[in-house]
Amino acid sequence: MKQVLVIEDDRDIVDLLKIHLNDLDCQTEVAYDGDTGMDKAMNGRFDLIILDVMLPGRDGISIAQKVRAYENYTPILMLTARTEEIDKVLGLESGADDYLTKPFGIREFIARVKAIFRRQEQDIRKDDTGKKPIELGELYIDIEKRKVTLKQERIELTPKEFDLLVLLAAHPGHSYNRQELLKEIWGYEFSGYEHTVNSHINRLRAKVEPDINNPRYILTTWGIGYRFNDEV
């Protein structure tokens, strides 16, 4: 049974989520304010944290940042009533794996949760041979420690940015289209979210590329998608 922490102050939403999480064979723990949620997130063991941005007390962004600062990589699905792109970016930059904008359909919520759990199961099945460090040019990726350095300086990546970089770097020269990346990294098997890939690629390039206007590592394959440079 999966253990899920829901940090949300709207009790109607909490009750609805609990019903559907129960159908997914999940045991749900709830916090209705940010401070309580923070305490449970830091001291409990969960397979997923569902986190609202706007909360009484500590807000969701700061909770996600704190959790990630302690190298806790429990998946975080962020809920937000805000629609501005900058708020979504802030959520992802804080360490969230995914986000849903309120109001959201329950079928989409279920699809997102299932996708996160599928990714977890895939990660568990990976053997140690898939955790060998990757070194390409001046870029070094320690998969075991989830640590990335460029010219021996550490680069801070969100969980999905890290997973995306590892997938591309582990298969240099191989071009992935956006749908393939959605399925591999997010577990989505439906269209309409290609912008999620684009935004992550843009932020990843901003962090690892010496010159974002002339990428050295993450290249665009025109008409297809993206690939990692096999000539570095």
KAWO-V43754 format. One record per backbone hydrogen bond with DSSP energy under -0.5 kcal/mol. NH is the residue of the N-H (numbers start at 1). CO is the residue of the C=O. Records with the same first field share a line. If there is no record, write none. Layout:
# KAWO-V43754
NH->CO / CO
This chain:
# KAWO-V43754
2->25
4->2 / 27
5->48
6->4 / 29
7->5 / 50
8->6 / 31
11->9
14->10
15->11
16->12
17->13
18->14
19->15
20->16
21->17
22->18
23->19
24->20
25->22
26->21
27->2
28->26
29->4
31->6
34->56
37->33
38->34
39->35
40->36
41->37
42->38
43->39
44->40
46->44
47->3
48->3
49->75
50->5
51->49 / 77
52->7
53->79
55->53
60->53
63->59
64->60
65->61
66->62
67->63
68->64
69->65
70->66 / 67
71->68
72->67
73->71
77->49
78->76 / 98
79->51
80->100
87->84
88->84
89->85
90->86
91->87
92->88
93->89
94->90
95->92
96->91
97->76
98->76
100->78
102->80 / 100
109->105
110->106
111->107
112->108
113->109
114->110
115->111
116->112
117->113
118->114
119->115
120->116
121->117
122->118
123->119
124->120
125->121
126->122 / 123
130->127
131->128
132->129
134->141
136->139
139->136
140->138 / 149
141->134
142->140 / 147
143->141
144->131
146->142
147->142
148->155
149->140
150->153
151->138
153->150
155->148
157->155
162->158
163->159
164->160
165->161
166->162
167->163
168->164
169->165
170->166
171->168
172->169
173->228
174->171
176->226
178->224
181->177
182->178
183->179
184->180
185->181
186->181 / 182
187->182
188->182
196->193
197->193
198->194
199->195
200->196
201->197
202->198
203->199
204->200
205->201
206->202
207->203 / 204
208->204
209->205
214->211
219->217 / 227
221->225
222->220
224->221
225->221
226->176
227->219
229->217
232->229
